[in-house]
Amino acid sequence: MKLSPNQLRIGGAVIVILGTIAWLAYSGYGAGKSYYVTIPELATMGDKAYHNHLRVDGFVVPGSIERSGPHVTFVINEFESHTAQAAQGRQLKVEYKGSEPPPDTFKDDAQALAEGTYGKDGVFHATILQAKCASKYAPTQPGQTQPGPKQTALATQPAR
């Protein structure tokens, strides 16, 4: 069976297209990975820390936030500032230079998740920043009363 020149061209095009898709899938898989590490783990990673895309989280140290437009420099601690462990917690300076400003929940003592690379200068260079509110959604402690739902003026008026 002899293949026509038209069938050879189609077969060659299919091979080139499938090879390109396979190469894009392989190269995209490695580029999209980021490893989650804690601040103490980051300190013990050695040279591997400088060559990987990483995610690290911690609690924003009160008074450390310095804003410059959408860029922010701050320090995170592995423990919240009001806990007894905070004084012994490891800290990490983070420089966020993303395309969007930090979220509204990003403030002192908020839990922050930074995604980026760790530099040899000891600073974590983040391109993505997420933050959770520090205590807004925390459950109440035993013995504390939880506030009830807010009543509106409409709800307190007598029915007619």
Secondary structure, DSSP 8 states (H G I E B T S, - for coil): ----HHHHHHHHHHHHHHHHHHHHHHHHHHHT--EEE-HHHHHH-TTHHHHS-EEEEEEE-TT--EEETTEEEEEEESS-TTSGGGGG--EEEEEE--SS---TT-STT-EEEEEEEE-TTSEEEEEEEEEE-SSTT----TT---------HHHHS---
